[in-house]
Amino acid sequence: MANNDIRKVIVEEGLQKSPMTRKIMERVPNAGTFNESPDSSVKGFMGKDTLHLLSHKGEFLKPCPGTKEYICCGYQILNVATNCPLDCSYCILQSYFLNQPYLRIHVNLEEKLPGILAFIDRDPEQIVRVGTGEFADSLALDPLTRWTEILMGPFSERKNAVLEFKTKTNRIEGLIFSPYRDRIIVSWSLNSQLISATEEKGAATLKQRLEAAKRCQAEGFVVSFHFDPLIPHKGWREGYLRTIDLMDRYLKPKGIIWISMGSLRFMPDLKPIIRKRHPETAILDGEFITGLDGKVRYFKPIRMALYDFMRQNLEKWHSDSGLYLCMESDEIWRKSMGWSPKDSNGLKGFLDDRVRRIFK
């Protein structure tokens, strides 16, 4: 996103003189500024050309909201913002923040950072994997927010933590200009070229993402990738193979800490929102059931076919890339991956070991 894509800035009362507010406003000088509450009355309205600068009243660092029915990785979410300037048809944020439109930036991050770091420091033997890409793209707004500038130094200094920036963009300037590399993971969501081109509006192309990953590797960063959501579509096997071929062209596989895989899943209330906001999409045409967590997901044989195909071909490319499944059962793990961590603690241990191996 370019700075001139922002047309309007809403500032929460009392935050006009906040240091982060002032810095952001300097970077969007042509945007109109309003002291008002956002209008959430229009269902499905996202307001992606408007920043809402506000103070986050809750905890900044929280465990990923997994469910007991499926195996979770034990990730910690750093909630720097909610909503995203990209407009992927399948994005769960359309439902999660239906009544909270606009690009909501939490400008009290620096104020709360000491408490976040104190939580990490309280047990130096416990690996803490932290990411900023759960409720917003980690880098799409970085030219405005400079999250990289705020976070990379403190996390690089901590030997029991890693910070993952997850993105579908090529906005890596803040990363490259930073002197910090240790304990930082730069991560891209990938898909087939068809899904990327038709369902991930506003995102960088696959080639642009992988070119950015190549540059990050050359600059000394550890990288990771997430094939989530995998979506069966006409020619999906050939499509995902072409993505793996692109990875082979651009990347050094030994510099990858992990690759996750997950299939399309969503709460039922997202379906009508997708139909309204993305009437041309074909992603809802699959064969779905309601899973144990209440989310709509593909039938087991479809998910297993996706995972098994991707596992075999990713392992052909590189046999030690830290492949894992996101929010799947022990049965699906065993049948499609050939092994299982058994439970969430097991998967956390697997990924924590990857951190210890890569960041020595």
C-alpha positions in Angstrom: 0.0 0.0 0.0 1.3 3.4 -0.9 0.9 6.3 1.6 -1.3 8.2 -0.9 -3.9 5.3 -0.8 -5.0 6.6 2.6 -7.8 9.2 2.1 -8.9 9.6 5.7 -7.5 9.3 9.3 -9.7 9.0 12.3 -7.9 9.7 15.6 -9.3 8.5 18.9 -9.9 11.4 21.3 -6.9 12.2 23.4 -4.4 10.5 21.0 -3.7 13.5 18.7 -0.3 14.1 20.5 0.7 10.5 20.8 4.2 10.0 19.4 3.1 7.2 17.0 0.0 9.3 15.9 2.3 12.2 15.0 4.7 10.0 13.1 1.9 8.3 11.1 0.3 11.7 10.3 3.6 13.0 8.9 3.6 10.0 6.5 0.1 10.7 5.2 0.1 14.5 4.8 -2.7 14.5 2.2 -5.2 12.6 4.2 -8.1 14.3 5.9 -8.1 14.0 9.7 -11.3 13.5 11.7 -12.0 13.2 15.4 -14.9 10.8 15.3 -16.0 7.3 16.0 -16.1 5.0 12.9 -19.5 4.2 11.5 -20.1 0.5 11.8 -23.7 0.5 10.6 -23.0 -0.6 7.0 -22.6 -4.3 7.1 -19.7 -5.5 5.0 -18.1 -2.1 4.9 -14.4 -2.4 5.5 -13.1 1.2 4.9 -9.7 0.1 3.6 -8.7 3.7 2.6 -9.1 4.9 6.2 -6.8 4.6 9.1 -8.3 4.6 12.6 -5.6 5.4 15.2 -6.7 4.2 18.6 -5.4 2.8 21.9 -5.7 -1.0 22.4 -7.3 -1.6 25.7 -6.7 -5.3 25.9 -3.6 -7.5 26.1 -1.2 -7.0 23.2 0.2 -10.5 23.4 -2.2 -13.5 23.4 -2.0 -17.1 22.4 -3.4 -18.0 19.0 -7.1 -18.8 19.4 -6.8 -22.5 18.6 -9.4 -25.1 19.6 -9.1 -28.2 21.7 -10.5 -30.3 18.8 -7.4 -29.7 16.6 -3.7 -29.5 17.0 -2.4 -25.9 17.5 1.2 -24.7 17.3 1.3 -22.6 20.4 1.9 -19.3 18.6 1.7 -16.0 20.4 -0.1 -13.2 18.5 1.2 -9.6 18.9 -2.0 -7.5 18.2 -0.5 -4.4 16.6 -3.5 -3.7 14.4 -6.8 -5.2 13.1 -7.9 -5.3 9.5 -5.8 -5.3 6.3 -5.5 -3.1 3.2 -5.4 -6.3 1.1 -8.8 -7.8 0.1 -8.5 -11.6 -0.1 -11.9 -13.2 -0.8 -11.4 -15.9 1.9 -10.1 -13.6 4.6 -11.6 -14.4 8.1 -11.1 -10.8 9.2 -14.2 -9.9 7.1 -16.2 -11.7 9.7 -14.1 -11.2 12.8 -14.2 -7.4 12.6 -17.4 -7.0 10.7 -18.5 -4.2 13.1 -15.0 -2.7 13.4 -14.2 -1.2 10.0 -11.2 0.7 8.8 -7.5 -0.1 9.3 -7.2 0.1 13.0 -3.7 0.9 14.2 -2.9 0.5 17.9 -0.7 3.5 18.6 0.1 2.6 22.2 2.3 -0.3 21.1 5.5 1.4 22.2 4.0 2.2 25.6 3.0 -1.4 26.1 6.2 -3.0 24.7 8.1 -3.2 28.0 5.3 -5.3 29.5 5.3 -7.6 26.4 9.1 -8.1 26.7 8.8 -8.7 30.5 6.4 -11.6 29.7 8.9 -13.1 27.4 11.8 -12.6 29.8 10.1 -14.2 32.8 11.1 -17.7 31.7 14.4 -17.6 29.7 14.2 -21.4 29.0 10.8 -21.1 27.3 10.8 -20.5 23.5 8.2 -17.9 22.6 7.2 -17.7 18.9 5.5 -14.4 18.2 3.8 -13.1 15.1 2.1 -9.9 14.0 0.2 -11.3 11.0 -2.9 -12.8 12.5 -5.2 -9.8 12.5 -3.4 -7.7 9.9 -0.8 -8.2 7.3 2.6 -7.7 9.0 4.2 -5.5 6.3 1.4 -3.9 4.2 1.2 -0.9 6.4 4.8 -0.9 7.7 5.8 2.2 5.6 3.2 4.1 7.7 3.5 2.4 11.1 7.2 1.3 11.1 6.5 -1.8 13.1 9.8 -3.2 11.9 11.6 -0.2 13.4 9.8 -0.6 16.8 10.0 -4.4 17.2 13.1 -5.8 15.5 15.7 -4.5 17.9 14.0 -5.7 21.2 13.3 -9.2 19.7 16.7 -9.6 18.3 18.2 -9.2 21.7 16.2 -12.1 23.2 17.5 -15.6 22.8 14.2 -17.3 23.9 12.0 -15.6 21.3 11.5 -15.2 17.6 9.3 -12.6 15.8 7.6 -13.6 12.6 6.5 -10.9 10.1 3.8 -12.7 7.9 2.8 -11.0 4.6 1.4 -11.2 1.1 3.3 -8.1 0.0 6.9 -7.2 -1.0 7.1 -4.3 1.4 10.4 -5.3 2.9 12.1 -1.9 3.0 11.8 -1.6 6.8 13.4 -5.0 7.2 16.3 -4.4 4.8 17.2 -1.0 6.3 17.2 -2.4 9.8 20.6 -3.6 11.3 18.9 -6.5 13.0 18.6 -10.0 11.7 18.8 -12.4 14.6 15.6 -14.0 15.9 13.6 -12.4 13.0 11.6 -14.5 10.6 10.1 -13.1 7.4 7.2 -15.2 6.2 5.0 -15.2 3.1 1.6 -16.7 2.5 1.7 -18.6 -0.8 -0.9 -20.3 -3.1 -1.3 -21.3 -6.7 -1.0 -18.6 -9.3 -4.7 -18.9 -10.1 -5.8 -18.4 -6.5 -3.2 -15.6 -6.0 -4.4 -13.7 -9.1 -8.1 -14.1 -8.6 -8.7 -14.3 -4.8 -5.9 -12.2 -3.2 -6.8 -8.7 -4.4 -4.2 -6.1 -3.6 -1.5 -8.6 -2.8 1.9 -8.9 -4.5 2.2 -11.5 -7.2 3.8 -14.8 -6.3 6.9 -13.8 -8.3 7.1 -10.5 -6.4 6.7 -12.3 -3.0 9.4 -14.8 -3.9 11.7 -12.1 -5.2 11.3 -10.4 -1.9 12.0 -13.6 -0.1 15.2 -14.1 -2.2 16.4 -10.6 -1.2 15.7 -11.2 2.4 17.7 -14.5 2.3 20.5 -12.6 0.7 20.3 -10.0 3.5 20.7 -12.7 6.1 17.1 -13.3 7.2 15.5 -16.6 8.0 12.3 -17.1 6.0 9.2 -19.2 6.2 6.1 -19.9 4.2 2.5 -20.7 4.7 0.3 -22.6 2.2 -2.9 -21.6 4.0 -5.5 -21.8 2.8 -4.9 -24.6 0.3 -7.9 -24.5 -2.1 -8.8 -27.3 -4.6 -9.6 -25.8 -8.0 -9.4 -26.8 -11.6 -5.8 -27.9 -12.2 -4.8 -27.4 -8.6 -2.1 -30.0 -8.7 -0.3 -28.4 -11.6 -0.9 -25.0 -10.1 0.7 -25.8 -6.8 3.6 -27.6 -8.5 4.3 -24.4 -10.4 4.5 -22.5 -7.1 7.0 -25.0 -5.8 8.9 -24.7 -9.0 9.0 -20.9 -8.4 10.3 -21.5 -4.9 13.1 -23.7 -6.3 14.0 -20.9 -8.7 14.3 -18.2 -6.1 15.1 -19.7 -2.8 17.8 -21.5 -0.8 15.8 -24.2 0.9 18.2 -24.6 3.8 17.4 -21.1 4.9 13.7 -21.9 5.5 12.7 -22.5 9.2 9.2 -24.0 8.5 6.4 -24.3 6.0 2.9 -24.7 7.2 -0.1 -26.1 5.4 -3.8 -25.6 6.1 -7.0 -25.8 4.1 -9.8 -23.3 3.6 -11.9 -23.1 6.8 -14.3 -20.5 8.1 -17.1 -19.8 10.5 -20.5 -20.1 8.8 -21.3 -16.4 9.2 -18.4 -15.6 6.8 -20.1 -17.3 3.8 -22.8 -14.6 3.1 -20.2 -11.9 3.6 -18.0 -13.5 0.9 -21.0 -13.8 -1.4 -21.8 -10.1 -0.9 -18.3 -8.7 -1.1 -16.8 -11.1 -3.7 -19.7 -12.3 -5.9 -17.3 -13.5 -8.6 -15.4 -15.9 -6.3 -15.5 -19.7 -6.8 -14.0 -20.7 -3.5 -17.4 -21.5 -1.9 -18.1 -24.2 -4.6 -16.2 -26.9 -2.8 -17.6 -29.9 -0.8 -17.8 -28.8 2.8 -18.8 -30.1 6.2 -19.0 -28.5 9.7 -15.9 -29.5 11.7 -15.6 -30.2 15.4 -14.7 -26.6 16.0 -17.9 -25.3 14.3 -16.0 -24.1 11.3 -16.8 -25.0 7.7 -14.1 -27.1 6.1 -13.5 -29.6 3.3 -14.3 -33.3 3.7 -11.4 -35.3 5.1 -10.5 -37.0 1.9 -10.1 -33.7 0.1 -7.9 -32.2 2.9 -5.8 -35.3 3.0 -5.3 -35.3 -0.8 -4.2 -31.7 -0.6 -1.7 -32.2 2.2 -0.3 -35.5 0.9 0.3 -34.0 -2.5 2.0 -30.9 -1.1 4.1 -32.9 1.4 5.4 -35.3 -1.2 6.4 -32.5 -3.6 7.8 -30.2 -1.0 9.9 -33.0 0.4 11.2 -33.8 -3.0 12.4 -30.2 -3.2 13.9 -30.2 0.3 13.6 -33.0 2.9 14.0 -30.8 6.0 11.8 -27.7 5.6 9.9 -28.1 8.9 6.5 -29.0 7.3 3.6 -28.9 9.6 -0.2 -28.7 9.5 -2.3 -25.8 10.9 -5.4 -26.8 12.9 -5.8 -30.4 11.9 -6.5 -33.6 13.9 -4.1 -36.4 14.9 -5.8 -38.6 12.3 -5.2 -36.2 9.4 -1.6 -35.7 10.5 -0.9 -39.5 10.5 -2.7 -40.2 7.2 -1.3 -37.3 5.2 2.0 -36.5 6.8 3.1 -40.0 7.9 3.6 -38.9 11.5 1.9 -36.8 14.1 2.9 -34.6 17.1 -0.1 -36.1 18.8 -1.2 -32.9 20.5 -0.6 -29.2 20.6 2.3 -29.6 23.1 3.9 -31.9 20.6 3.7 -29.5 17.7 4.9 -26.6 19.9 7.9 -28.7 20.8 8.6 -29.6 17.2 8.6 -25.9 16.1 10.5 -24.8 19.2 13.2 -27.3 18.3 13.4 -25.8 14.8 14.0 -22.4 16.4 16.8 -23.8 18.5 18.4 -25.4 15.5 18.2 -22.4 13.2 19.0 -19.6 15.7 22.0 -21.0 17.6 
